[in-house]
Amino acid sequence: MLAFLGVCLCASGQADTLIYATGKILNGTTKEPVVAKITYQSLPYGNIVGDLNGSSYRFPLFGNEKYSVTVEAAGFAPAKYMLDPAKANAERNVTQDVELGLPSSAAQVAETVHTAGKVMRLDNLIFEQGKAKISPESYPELDQVVNMLHTYPAMVIQLEGHTDFRGDPKQNMKLSQERVDAVKNYLVSKGANKNKVKTKAFGGTMPLSRENNEEAHTLNRRVEVRILQN
C-alpha cells in the first residue's frame, strides 16, 4: 500500500487516515519556542523509531500503539512522556506541548541567584530577648552575608528589622532599628562596605502571622536581607 500525507490507500481503495502526534517545544519559564531534538519510539518493543529537530513536531502514530517521546535541548532538562493514540481529538491529532525546565543544578542556582528585589530571611540570627545583642550562634550565617557581598561587589542590600506586634509600638520600632544596626555593625566589622548596607526598621507593623501564640511571635521576630541592587 501507498502512504502519503497521513492517508493510507489500501488495496480496497478506501482511505485510512492516520493519527498524528503534534505539539510545540517551549521554554517553561518564558514560553518562547525552543529548538530541540525529539526522539520517539513505539511501545512496548520500539519497532518504530524516529527523530526530529525543531521547535515543534508532527509524526504519525502507526498501528494504534503508544509512543515514548524524549525531548532534549541544550541548557534544559530532558523531558520524557508518553503519547496514546486513543486520546486523539476530532482532527485525529494527539497534541502535547512540551515545556522544558532547567536542569536540576541550574534550577538550584536560579533559586539562589542574587537578583535585585530578592528577600532572604536570616533564619539563624538570634538576639538576646528584648535586646539588640547578637548571639554567637548567629555568626556563621552573618559571615555568609559578608561572603555574598564580597562575591558581588556591586550589590547593595537593605537589612529590614521586624519585631512581634505585642507591646509598645514605639519601643518595637526602636528595638528593630537597634537590631538591624547591630547586624550592619557586625557585617562592617568583617569587611563589608558600610555604604552597601542600608537599614530599615518596621517594628511590629509587618507580621508574618497574626496568631497570638509564641510560635507566631517567634516567626514575626526576624531580620531580612533585601537586595536593592546587583
PyRosetta script that sets phi, psi and omega in degrees:
from pyrosetta import init, pose_from_sequence

init()
pose = pose_from_sequence("MLAFLGVCLCASGQADTLIYATGKILNGTTKEPVVAKITYQSLPYGNIVGDLNGSSYRFPLFGNEKYSVTVEAAGFAPAKYMLDPAKANAERNVTQDVELGLPSSAAQVAETVHTAGKVMRLDNLIFEQGKAKISPESYPELDQVVNMLHTYPAMVIQLEGHTDFRGDPKQNMKLSQERVDAVKNYLVSKGANKNKVKTKAFGGTMPLSRENNEEAHTLNRRVEVRILQN")
pose.set_psi(1, 160.3)
pose.set_omega(1, -176.4)
pose.set_phi(2, -108.4)
pose.set_psi(2, 122.7)
pose.set_omega(2, 177.8)
pose.set_phi(3, -107.5)
pose.set_psi(3, 128.2)
pose.set_omega(3, -178.8)
pose.set_phi(4, -153.2)
pose.set_psi(4, 124.4)
pose.set_omega(4, 177.4)
pose.set_phi(5, 54.4)
pose.set_psi(5, 39.7)
pose.set_omega(5, 173.4)
pose.set_phi(6, 79.8)
pose.set_psi(6, 4.0)
pose.set_omega(6, 178.5)
pose.set_phi(7, -114.6)
pose.set_psi(7, 122.4)
pose.set_omega(7, -178.8)
pose.set_phi(8, -99.1)
pose.set_psi(8, 118.5)
pose.set_omega(8, 178.5)
pose.set_phi(9, -93.1)
pose.set_psi(9, 101.6)
pose.set_omega(9, -175.0)
pose.set_phi(10, -82.0)
pose.set_psi(10, 174.1)
pose.set_omega(10, -176.9)
pose.set_phi(11, -60.0)
pose.set_psi(11, -30.0)
pose.set_omega(11, 180.0)
pose.set_phi(12, -74.5)
pose.set_psi(12, -11.0)
pose.set_omega(12, -178.8)
pose.set_phi(13, 86.1)
pose.set_psi(13, -2.0)
pose.set_omega(13, -180.0)
pose.set_phi(14, -85.5)
pose.set_psi(14, 144.6)
pose.set_omega(14, -179.3)
pose.set_phi(15, -81.7)
pose.set_psi(15, 133.9)
pose.set_omega(15, 178.3)
pose.set_phi(16, -122.3)
pose.set_psi(16, 99.2)
pose.set_omega(16, -174.1)
pose.set_phi(17, -74.4)
pose.set_psi(17, 133.0)
pose.set_omega(17, 179.8)
pose.set_phi(18, -81.0)
pose.set_psi(18, 161.2)
pose.set_omega(18, 171.0)
pose.set_phi(19, -95.6)
pose.set_psi(19, 137.7)
pose.set_omega(19, -177.7)
pose.set_phi(20, -116.7)
pose.set_psi(20, 142.7)
pose.set_omega(20, 169.5)
pose.set_phi(21, -90.0)
pose.set_psi(21, 130.9)
pose.set_omega(21, -179.5)
pose.set_phi(22, -139.5)
pose.set_psi(22, 156.8)
pose.set_omega(22, 175.9)
pose.set_phi(23, 170.5)
pose.set_psi(23, 172.6)
pose.set_omega(23, 178.2)
pose.set_phi(24, -114.5)
pose.set_psi(24, 152.7)
pose.set_omega(24, 175.7)
pose.set_phi(25, -107.9)
pose.set_psi(25, 121.6)
pose.set_omega(25, -172.8)
pose.set_phi(26, -128.4)
pose.set_psi(26, 152.8)
pose.set_omega(26, 168.6)
pose.set_phi(27, -72.3)
pose.set_psi(27, 120.7)
pose.set_omega(27, -175.5)
pose.set_phi(28, -61.4)
pose.set_psi(28, -23.8)
pose.set_omega(28, -178.8)
pose.set_phi(29, -90.2)
pose.set_psi(29, -49.6)
pose.set_omega(29, -175.3)
pose.set_phi(30, -94.6)
pose.set_psi(30, -14.7)
pose.set_omega(30, -177.2)
pose.set_phi(31, 66.5)
pose.set_psi(31, 17.2)
pose.set_omega(31, 177.4)
pose.set_phi(32, -85.4)
pose.set_psi(32, 153.1)
pose.set_omega(32, 179.2)
pose.set_phi(33, -62.2)
pose.set_psi(33, 145.2)
pose.set_omega(33, 177.6)
pose.set_phi(34, -127.3)
pose.set_psi(34, 129.0)
pose.set_omega(34, 175.7)
pose.set_phi(35, -78.6)
pose.set_psi(35, 124.3)
pose.set_omega(35, -174.4)
pose.set_phi(36, -138.8)
pose.set_psi(36, 167.8)
pose.set_omega(36, 171.4)
pose.set_phi(37, -97.5)
pose.set_psi(37, 125.4)
pose.set_omega(37, -179.7)
pose.set_phi(38, -111.1)
pose.set_psi(38, 117.8)
pose.set_omega(38, 179.3)
pose.set_phi(39, -114.6)
pose.set_psi(39, 134.9)
pose.set_omega(39, -179.2)
pose.set_phi(40, -136.7)
pose.set_psi(40, 153.9)
pose.set_omega(40, 174.2)
pose.set_phi(41, -152.2)
pose.set_psi(41, 148.0)
pose.set_omega(41, 179.8)
pose.set_phi(42, -74.0)
pose.set_psi(42, 153.6)
pose.set_omega(42, 179.8)
pose.set_phi(43, -112.9)
pose.set_psi(43, 147.9)
pose.set_omega(43, 8.7)
pose.set_phi(44, -96.4)
pose.set_psi(44, -5.5)
pose.set_omega(44, -168.8)
pose.set_phi(45, -105.9)
pose.set_psi(45, -6.7)
pose.set_omega(45, 179.4)
pose.set_phi(46, 70.8)
pose.set_psi(46, 33.6)
pose.set_omega(46, 180.0)
pose.set_phi(47, -66.4)
pose.set_psi(47, -28.7)
pose.set_omega(47, 179.1)
pose.set_phi(48, -117.6)
pose.set_psi(48, 125.0)
pose.set_omega(48, -179.9)
pose.set_phi(49, -132.2)
pose.set_psi(49, 158.0)
pose.set_omega(49, 177.0)
pose.set_phi(50, -170.9)
pose.set_psi(50, 164.8)
pose.set_omega(50, 174.5)
pose.set_phi(51, -145.9)
pose.set_psi(51, 149.5)
pose.set_omega(51, -178.7)
pose.set_phi(52, -134.2)
pose.set_psi(52, 164.1)
pose.set_omega(52, 173.1)
pose.set_phi(53, -132.7)
pose.set_psi(53, 136.6)
pose.set_omega(53, 178.2)
pose.set_phi(54, 152.2)
pose.set_psi(54, -177.7)
pose.set_omega(54, 178.8)
pose.set_phi(55, -98.0)
pose.set_psi(55, 6.6)
pose.set_omega(55, 173.0)
pose.set_phi(56, -151.7)
pose.set_psi(56, 167.7)
pose.set_omega(56, -179.5)
pose.set_phi(57, -145.7)
pose.set_psi(57, 158.2)
pose.set_omega(57, 174.7)
pose.set_phi(58, -160.1)
pose.set_psi(58, 121.6)
pose.set_omega(58, 177.0)
pose.set_phi(59, -151.2)
pose.set_psi(59, 153.5)
pose.set_omega(59, -176.3)
pose.set_phi(60, -79.4)
pose.set_psi(60, 145.4)
pose.set_omega(60, 174.6)
pose.set_phi(61, -102.5)
pose.set_psi(61, 98.0)
pose.set_omega(61, -177.2)
pose.set_phi(62, -79.1)
pose.set_psi(62, 147.8)
pose.set_omega(62, 168.1)
pose.set_phi(63, 69.7)
pose.set_psi(63, 13.4)
pose.set_omega(63, -179.4)
pose.set_phi(64, 58.4)
pose.set_psi(64, 25.2)
pose.set_omega(64, 178.0)
pose.set_phi(65, -89.0)
pose.set_psi(65, 151.0)
pose.set_omega(65, 172.6)
pose.set_phi(66, -73.6)
pose.set_psi(66, 153.8)
pose.set_omega(66, -177.4)
pose.set_phi(67, -127.3)
pose.set_psi(67, 139.1)
pose.set_omega(67, 171.6)
pose.set_phi(68, -93.7)
pose.set_psi(68, 131.9)
pose.set_omega(68, -176.5)
pose.set_phi(69, -126.9)
pose.set_psi(69, 134.0)
pose.set_omega(69, 176.2)
pose.set_phi(70, -122.2)
pose.set_psi(70, 131.0)
pose.set_omega(70, 179.8)
pose.set_phi(71, -117.2)
pose.set_psi(71, 126.0)
pose.set_omega(71, -177.5)
pose.set_phi(72, -130.8)
pose.set_psi(72, 136.1)
pose.set_omega(72, 176.7)
pose.set_phi(73, -146.8)
pose.set_psi(73, 143.8)
pose.set_omega(73, -179.2)
pose.set_phi(74, -58.7)
pose.set_psi(74, 132.0)
pose.set_omega(74, 177.9)
pose.set_phi(75, 87.0)
pose.set_psi(75, 1.8)
pose.set_omega(75, -179.5)
pose.set_phi(76, -128.1)
pose.set_psi(76, 156.5)
pose.set_omega(76, 173.7)
pose.set_phi(77, -74.4)
pose.set_psi(77, 140.9)
pose.set_omega(77, 177.5)
pose.set_phi(78, -61.8)
pose.set_psi(78, 147.4)
pose.set_omega(78, 176.1)
pose.set_phi(79, -116.2)
pose.set_psi(79, 132.6)
pose.set_omega(79, 179.2)
pose.set_phi(80, -126.4)
pose.set_psi(80, 137.8)
pose.set_omega(80, 179.6)
pose.set_phi(81, -158.0)
pose.set_psi(81, 174.5)
pose.set_omega(81, -178.0)
pose.set_phi(82, -122.8)
pose.set_psi(82, 141.4)
pose.set_omega(82, 176.9)
pose.set_phi(83, -112.4)
pose.set_psi(83, 136.2)
pose.set_omega(83, -178.5)
pose.set_phi(84, -120.1)
pose.set_psi(84, 116.2)
pose.set_omega(84, -178.7)
pose.set_phi(85, -61.3)
pose.set_psi(85, -18.8)
pose.set_omega(85, 177.7)
pose.set_phi(86, -65.9)
pose.set_psi(86, -14.9)
pose.set_omega(86, -179.1)
pose.set_phi(87, -98.7)
pose.set_psi(87, 17.9)
pose.set_omega(87, -179.7)
pose.set_phi(88, -65.5)
pose.set_psi(88, 147.4)
pose.set_omega(88, 178.5)
pose.set_phi(89, -87.2)
pose.set_psi(89, -172.2)
pose.set_omega(89, -176.6)
pose.set_phi(90, -62.9)
pose.set_psi(90, -26.5)
pose.set_omega(90, 178.4)
pose.set_phi(91, -87.1)
pose.set_psi(91, 9.4)
pose.set_omega(91, 179.6)
pose.set_phi(92, 63.3)
pose.set_psi(92, 36.0)
pose.set_omega(92, 174.9)
pose.set_phi(93, -115.5)
pose.set_psi(93, 140.2)
pose.set_omega(93, 167.8)
pose.set_phi(94, -104.3)
pose.set_psi(94, 104.3)
pose.set_omega(94, -172.8)
pose.set_phi(95, -100.1)
pose.set_psi(95, 127.3)
pose.set_omega(95, 179.9)
pose.set_phi(96, -142.4)
pose.set_psi(96, 101.3)
pose.set_omega(96, 172.9)
pose.set_phi(97, -76.5)
pose.set_psi(97, 144.6)
pose.set_omega(97, -175.7)
pose.set_phi(98, -118.4)
pose.set_psi(98, 121.1)
pose.set_omega(98, 176.4)
pose.set_phi(99, -103.2)
pose.set_psi(99, 118.2)
pose.set_omega(99, -177.4)
pose.set_phi(100, -89.8)
pose.set_psi(100, 137.4)
pose.set_omega(100, 177.9)
pose.set_phi(101, -109.8)
pose.set_psi(101, 175.9)
pose.set_omega(101, 178.8)
pose.set_phi(102, -72.6)
pose.set_psi(102, 150.6)
pose.set_omega(102, 171.6)
pose.set_phi(103, -62.6)
pose.set_psi(103, 159.4)
pose.set_omega(103, -171.9)
pose.set_phi(104, -56.6)
pose.set_psi(104, -40.7)
pose.set_omega(104, -179.1)
pose.set_phi(105, -66.5)
pose.set_psi(105, -40.9)
pose.set_omega(105, 179.6)
pose.set_phi(106, -70.4)
pose.set_psi(106, -34.0)
pose.set_omega(106, 178.5)
pose.set_phi(107, -64.3)
pose.set_psi(107, -36.4)
pose.set_omega(107, 179.0)
pose.set_phi(108, -66.9)
pose.set_psi(108, -40.3)
pose.set_omega(108, 177.4)
pose.set_phi(109, -64.0)
pose.set_psi(109, -42.3)
pose.set_omega(109, -179.8)
pose.set_phi(110, -61.8)
pose.set_psi(110, -34.7)
pose.set_omega(110, -179.4)
pose.set_phi(111, -68.0)
pose.set_psi(111, -31.9)
pose.set_omega(111, -176.0)
pose.set_phi(112, -103.9)
pose.set_psi(112, 2.2)
pose.set_omega(112, -177.0)
pose.set_phi(113, -62.1)
pose.set_psi(113, 141.1)
pose.set_omega(113, -170.9)
pose.set_phi(114, -97.3)
pose.set_psi(114, 78.5)
pose.set_omega(114, -178.5)
pose.set_phi(115, -98.1)
pose.set_psi(115, 154.4)
pose.set_omega(115, 179.5)
pose.set_phi(116, -58.5)
pose.set_psi(116, 135.3)
pose.set_omega(116, -179.2)
pose.set_phi(117, 99.6)
pose.set_psi(117, -18.9)
pose.set_omega(117, -179.9)
pose.set_phi(118, -68.5)
pose.set_psi(118, 139.3)
pose.set_omega(118, 178.9)
pose.set_phi(119, -118.2)
pose.set_psi(119, 128.9)
pose.set_omega(119, 179.8)
pose.set_phi(120, -119.5)
pose.set_psi(120, 129.1)
pose.set_omega(120, 178.2)
pose.set_phi(121, -89.5)
pose.set_psi(121, 135.7)
pose.set_omega(121, 177.7)
pose.set_phi(122, -88.9)
pose.set_psi(122, 89.6)
pose.set_omega(122, -172.7)
pose.set_phi(123, -70.7)
pose.set_psi(123, -24.7)
pose.set_omega(123, -176.5)
pose.set_phi(124, -103.2)
pose.set_psi(124, 15.4)
pose.set_omega(124, 178.1)
pose.set_phi(125, -84.1)
pose.set_psi(125, 120.5)
pose.set_omega(125, -174.3)
pose.set_phi(126, -124.0)
pose.set_psi(126, 131.1)
pose.set_omega(126, 175.0)
pose.set_phi(127, -114.4)
pose.set_psi(127, 154.6)
pose.set_omega(127, 169.4)
pose.set_phi(128, -64.5)
pose.set_psi(128, 142.4)
pose.set_omega(128, -173.9)
pose.set_phi(129, -57.5)
pose.set_psi(129, 126.2)
pose.set_omega(129, 178.1)
pose.set_phi(130, 73.1)
pose.set_psi(130, 9.2)
pose.set_omega(130, -177.3)
pose.set_phi(131, -129.4)
pose.set_psi(131, 173.7)
pose.set_omega(131, -179.7)
pose.set_phi(132, -108.0)
pose.set_psi(132, 15.9)
pose.set_omega(132, -180.0)
pose.set_phi(133, -85.0)
pose.set_psi(133, 124.9)
pose.set_omega(133, -177.1)
pose.set_phi(134, -81.3)
pose.set_psi(134, 132.0)
pose.set_omega(134, 177.3)
pose.set_phi(135, -76.7)
pose.set_psi(135, 144.9)
pose.set_omega(135, -178.4)
pose.set_phi(136, -57.1)
pose.set_psi(136, -26.5)
pose.set_omega(136, 179.2)
pose.set_phi(137, -62.5)
pose.set_psi(137, -16.1)
pose.set_omega(137, -177.5)
pose.set_phi(138, -83.4)
pose.set_psi(138, -16.5)
pose.set_omega(138, -170.4)
pose.set_phi(139, -60.2)
pose.set_psi(139, -43.5)
pose.set_omega(139, -178.6)
pose.set_phi(140, -57.4)
pose.set_psi(140, -41.0)
pose.set_omega(140, 179.8)
pose.set_phi(141, -68.5)
pose.set_psi(141, -39.5)
pose.set_omega(141, 178.1)
pose.set_phi(142, -67.0)
pose.set_psi(142, -33.5)
pose.set_omega(142, 177.1)
pose.set_phi(143, -64.4)
pose.set_psi(143, -31.5)
pose.set_omega(143, 176.0)
pose.set_phi(144, -65.3)
pose.set_psi(144, -35.9)
pose.set_omega(144, 176.9)
pose.set_phi(145, -65.8)
pose.set_psi(145, -41.3)
pose.set_omega(145, 177.2)
pose.set_phi(146, -60.1)
pose.set_psi(146, -45.4)
pose.set_omega(146, 179.7)
pose.set_phi(147, -62.2)
pose.set_psi(147, -38.3)
pose.set_omega(147, 178.4)
pose.set_phi(148, -61.8)
pose.set_psi(148, -42.2)
pose.set_omega(148, 179.8)
pose.set_phi(149, -67.4)
pose.set_psi(149, -34.3)
pose.set_omega(149, 176.9)
pose.set_phi(150, -70.8)
pose.set_psi(150, -37.2)
pose.set_omega(150, -178.1)
pose.set_phi(151, -69.8)
pose.set_psi(151, -34.3)
pose.set_omega(151, -178.9)
pose.set_phi(152, -118.7)
pose.set_psi(152, 82.3)
pose.set_omega(152, -173.0)
pose.set_phi(153, -62.6)
pose.set_psi(153, -19.7)
pose.set_omega(153, 178.7)
pose.set_phi(154, -86.3)
pose.set_psi(154, -4.9)
pose.set_omega(154, -174.3)
pose.set_phi(155, -71.0)
pose.set_psi(155, 138.5)
pose.set_omega(155, 171.5)
pose.set_phi(156, -123.4)
pose.set_psi(156, 128.9)
pose.set_omega(156, -179.0)
pose.set_phi(157, -118.8)
pose.set_psi(157, 160.7)
pose.set_omega(157, 173.7)
pose.set_phi(158, -126.0)
pose.set_psi(158, 123.6)
pose.set_omega(158, 175.3)
pose.set_phi(159, -86.1)
pose.set_psi(159, 123.7)
pose.set_omega(159, -175.6)
pose.set_phi(160, -116.2)
pose.set_psi(160, 118.1)
pose.set_omega(160, -175.2)
pose.set_phi(161, -99.9)
pose.set_psi(161, 136.6)
pose.set_omega(161, -179.7)
pose.set_phi(162, -133.9)
pose.set_psi(162, 142.1)
pose.set_omega(162, 171.1)
pose.set_phi(163, -113.8)
pose.set_psi(163, 177.5)
pose.set_omega(163, 169.9)
pose.set_phi(164, -77.5)
pose.set_psi(164, 176.0)
pose.set_omega(164, -171.9)
pose.set_phi(165, -94.8)
pose.set_psi(165, 7.9)
pose.set_omega(165, 177.9)
pose.set_phi(166, -80.9)
pose.set_psi(166, 158.8)
pose.set_omega(166, 173.7)
pose.set_phi(167, 83.8)
pose.set_psi(167, -166.7)
pose.set_omega(167, -176.9)
pose.set_phi(168, -74.7)
pose.set_psi(168, 119.4)
pose.set_omega(168, -179.1)
pose.set_phi(169, -55.7)
pose.set_psi(169, -38.3)
pose.set_omega(169, 179.9)
pose.set_phi(170, -65.7)
pose.set_psi(170, -40.8)
pose.set_omega(170, 178.5)
pose.set_phi(171, -67.9)
pose.set_psi(171, -36.5)
pose.set_omega(171, 177.2)
pose.set_phi(172, -63.5)
pose.set_psi(172, -41.6)
pose.set_omega(172, 178.8)
pose.set_phi(173, -64.4)
pose.set_psi(173, -42.3)
pose.set_omega(173, -180.0)
pose.set_phi(174, -64.3)
pose.set_psi(174, -42.7)
pose.set_omega(174, -179.4)
pose.set_phi(175, -66.3)
pose.set_psi(175, -41.7)
pose.set_omega(175, -179.6)
pose.set_phi(176, -65.8)
pose.set_psi(176, -35.0)
pose.set_omega(176, 176.5)
pose.set_phi(177, -67.4)
pose.set_psi(177, -42.7)
pose.set_omega(177, 179.1)
pose.set_phi(178, -62.1)
pose.set_psi(178, -36.1)
pose.set_omega(178, -178.9)
pose.set_phi(179, -71.3)
pose.set_psi(179, -42.5)
pose.set_omega(179, 177.7)
pose.set_phi(180, -68.8)
pose.set_psi(180, -31.1)
pose.set_omega(180, 175.1)
pose.set_phi(181, -65.0)
pose.set_psi(181, -38.9)
pose.set_omega(181, 178.8)
pose.set_phi(182, -65.3)
pose.set_psi(182, -40.3)
pose.set_omega(182, 178.0)
pose.set_phi(183, -65.0)
pose.set_psi(183, -43.8)
pose.set_omega(183, 178.6)
pose.set_phi(184, -60.8)
pose.set_psi(184, -43.9)
pose.set_omega(184, -180.0)
pose.set_phi(185, -59.9)
pose.set_psi(185, -38.9)
pose.set_omega(185, 178.3)
pose.set_phi(186, -65.2)
pose.set_psi(186, -47.2)
pose.set_omega(186, -179.2)
pose.set_phi(187, -59.6)
pose.set_psi(187, -43.1)
pose.set_omega(187, -180.0)
pose.set_phi(188, -65.9)
pose.set_psi(188, -37.5)
pose.set_omega(188, 179.0)
pose.set_phi(189, -64.3)
pose.set_psi(189, -21.4)
pose.set_omega(189, 179.5)
pose.set_phi(190, -98.2)
pose.set_psi(190, 8.6)
pose.set_omega(190, 173.9)
pose.set_phi(191, 108.4)
pose.set_psi(191, 1.4)
pose.set_omega(191, 177.5)
pose.set_phi(192, -72.0)
pose.set_psi(192, 145.6)
pose.set_omega(192, 177.9)
pose.set_phi(193, -73.8)
pose.set_psi(193, 118.0)
pose.set_omega(193, -176.1)
pose.set_phi(194, -61.3)
pose.set_psi(194, -25.9)
pose.set_omega(194, 179.3)
pose.set_phi(195, -74.6)
pose.set_psi(195, -14.9)
pose.set_omega(195, 179.9)
pose.set_phi(196, -97.3)
pose.set_psi(196, 2.8)
pose.set_omega(196, -178.6)
pose.set_phi(197, -122.1)
pose.set_psi(197, 105.9)
pose.set_omega(197, 177.2)
pose.set_phi(198, -95.4)
pose.set_psi(198, 164.0)
pose.set_omega(198, 176.9)
pose.set_phi(199, -134.6)
pose.set_psi(199, 151.5)
pose.set_omega(199, 176.2)
pose.set_phi(200, -152.3)
pose.set_psi(200, 132.8)
pose.set_omega(200, -179.0)
pose.set_phi(201, -105.7)
pose.set_psi(201, 138.3)
pose.set_omega(201, 179.2)
pose.set_phi(202, -119.0)
pose.set_psi(202, -8.3)
pose.set_omega(202, -176.5)
pose.set_phi(203, 57.4)
pose.set_psi(203, -133.7)
pose.set_omega(203, 179.6)
pose.set_phi(204, -103.0)
pose.set_psi(204, 21.5)
pose.set_omega(204, -173.6)
pose.set_phi(205, -80.6)
pose.set_psi(205, -14.2)
pose.set_omega(205, -176.9)
pose.set_phi(206, -130.6)
pose.set_psi(206, 62.7)
pose.set_omega(206, -179.7)
pose.set_phi(207, -69.7)
pose.set_psi(207, 147.5)
pose.set_omega(207, 174.2)
pose.set_phi(208, -79.8)
pose.set_psi(208, -25.9)
pose.set_omega(208, 179.0)
pose.set_phi(209, -137.8)
pose.set_psi(209, 142.1)
pose.set_omega(209, 177.5)
pose.set_phi(210, -98.3)
pose.set_psi(210, 2.1)
pose.set_omega(210, 180.0)
pose.set_phi(211, -69.3)
pose.set_psi(211, 145.3)
pose.set_omega(211, -176.4)
pose.set_phi(212, -102.0)
pose.set_psi(212, 67.6)
pose.set_omega(212, 174.7)
pose.set_phi(213, -140.6)
pose.set_psi(213, 165.7)
pose.set_omega(213, -172.2)
pose.set_phi(214, -65.4)
pose.set_psi(214, -33.1)
pose.set_omega(214, 178.9)
pose.set_phi(215, -63.1)
pose.set_psi(215, -43.5)
pose.set_omega(215, 179.0)
pose.set_phi(216, -68.1)
pose.set_psi(216, -39.3)
pose.set_omega(216, 179.4)
pose.set_phi(217, -63.6)
pose.set_psi(217, -39.6)
pose.set_omega(217, 178.2)
pose.set_phi(218, -63.7)
pose.set_psi(218, -40.6)
pose.set_omega(218, 178.7)
pose.set_phi(219, -62.2)
pose.set_psi(219, -38.1)
pose.set_omega(219, -176.8)
pose.set_phi(220, -73.9)
pose.set_psi(220, -26.8)
pose.set_omega(220, 179.1)
pose.set_phi(221, -81.0)
pose.set_psi(221, 106.6)
pose.set_omega(221, -172.4)
pose.set_phi(222, -158.1)
pose.set_psi(222, 160.7)
pose.set_omega(222, 168.2)
pose.set_phi(223, -123.6)
pose.set_psi(223, 131.0)
pose.set_omega(223, -180.0)
pose.set_phi(224, -117.6)
pose.set_psi(224, 151.2)
pose.set_omega(224, 177.9)
pose.set_phi(225, -108.7)
pose.set_psi(225, 115.2)
pose.set_omega(225, 177.5)
pose.set_phi(226, -104.5)
pose.set_psi(226, 128.4)
pose.set_omega(226, 178.6)
pose.set_phi(227, -85.6)
pose.set_psi(227, 116.2)
pose.set_omega(227, -178.0)
pose.set_phi(228, -88.1)
pose.set_psi(228, -31.0)
pose.set_omega(228, -174.7)
pose.set_phi(229, -156.9)
pose.set_psi(229, 143.3)
pose.set_omega(229, 175.3)
pose.set_phi(230, -159.4)
pose.dump_pdb("model.pdb")
